[in-house]
């Protein structure tokens, strides 16, 4: 599950991780008021206004139809109001959102961290994630902060450092010191960085993140170390023991059909193609999408109906897939093991009759337990449903349907 | 011959009396698997499906000499169940449970370092040696005995592959469902090694997915050590980057864990890579004739 920057920062504060603080608002008046509060707090006329969406690249991204960037500096209350007006309700397109962009419902009015002081400011990069191959958490960091880290990794891999955390010892003090030394920090900044990294790792573990990225990790002119931006993903499997975190889910950031599918306990991902599919099992579902592509179509979705493919799940699956006007055909691919194919077939027929107005080709491939009986049921149902038993037959039927 | 499990495997079911445990234990017993008992805390001393129930894995091992355990415990308690089995000296632990938090698995992986316990899964369909023992949730009848081994991250796709292999007249030695989570006990390369060293297995089907580097690691090992043909398929050629496709581990994180990248490395390492999942059976049949 993804969180917004303002949500992630609230959580980090509970773990004593210093952040660029601010106030999240959803209307222009509140934005002006937030600006005034921030101004009083920081004794600084500048404040930063940041669009809150689940995607990066906001600073360079623009609100559709305007020159307004997703991150902007306000110099006074009027300025803050204008920026808020431009961003709120607009659609922000960044390199990560794709051309459709994302609607902005909230902005974060935040402290300006580039205030003048005795020492130069510096931007670093630091993220914590899982190293799947080692089965350990790893801290990845670089002196090149505030920029696209994938580009740094590609062009100058020597500037990326990694520190693996052994599960039995946890993050050890020497490791946190090593990170601060590699950033080239000394004095107060060094001490603050060691504390920052230690507390950040505790947050990563405590919140059960699957990824926690601070970019930039910022050294202020008075040697504080703070998180200016924060991207936090939580482990979906761990949310069962963090009901407070589960409540932070923002469904307006998700595809509405995906949200609806979730309510039926269907595992659904919306794609851009023209052939819908409904499959039991995640691996077979991906393989079915691949087969659709090889047959000349484009998959319109990923849909795993799980182990119990019955009339209810099939009906829900039909409804979800048919919300997409681009869908020109639907392939149902069920490998019946424990679940019997004839029962799935009966489910398909029941759902089809109940929905009534299906006027695109439906291809049903049922293989496994009672596959022959299932094919007979489909063929004799009188419905405009094509049946197949072998996967290659199903592929041929898809080919004909999209031709 | 076969790998990991056979007729003499003495199987314990953890989470025995629950709905899933009961259903699948019944199916395993019907298949002929030697289920010697089960574990459900606070139900020790009772019997279930005519087998003894124990409070702890250690008690069960003492009484039954079980050497394999299969876990149907809910996600929040599954990591604990794996470690309990390892502590009791179980040699092979097969964890079916889907949805275990990843930090729990970091702990498990570390706990099992240096222990003699092998973990298969989690989030897997289990292991079946055709005609001998089914320790998992797969439909047993599809797996007709024969000479092809299967290693797979996915459940139904394993059934699909097995069905094609059987219809190609080849049959299955052992099928190993390694699981679709980011951290699993036995990575692809280790499962492939077992089958490569099994004299009764003449060919290997390796089924992977987007995400992680396990297939590439296995491919490099196969390049140096192949003694028999390997047919490979990677699910998710059409999956978008950054989206989790059902399995917790099936997510494209970078340029190297896409299906295309994995298929390229596998081809370069001499694996017969199929683009369509419908071609697994016939490709293996052709590869064996060469």
Interface residues (C-beta under 8 A of the other chain):
Chain A: X130 X132 X133 X135 X136 X137 X150 X166 X167 X168 X205 X208 X210 X235 X236 X237 X238 X240 X241 X267 X269 X271 X273 X279 X280 X281 X282 X283 X284 X285 X286 X287 X288 X289 X290 X291 X292 X293 X294 X298 X299 X302 X304 X335 X336 X337 X338 X367 X368 X369 X390 X391 X392 X394 X395
Chain B: X27 X75 X76 X99 X100 X101 X102 X103 X105 X106 X107 X109 X110 X137 X138 X139 X141 X142 X152 X153 X154 X155 X156 X157 X158 X159 X160 X163 X164 X180 X182 X183 X187 X207 X209 X210 X211 X212 X213 X214 X217 X233 X235 X236 X237 X238 X239 X240 X243 X244 X245 X246 X247 X248 X249 X250 X254 X259 X275 X276 X277 X278 X279
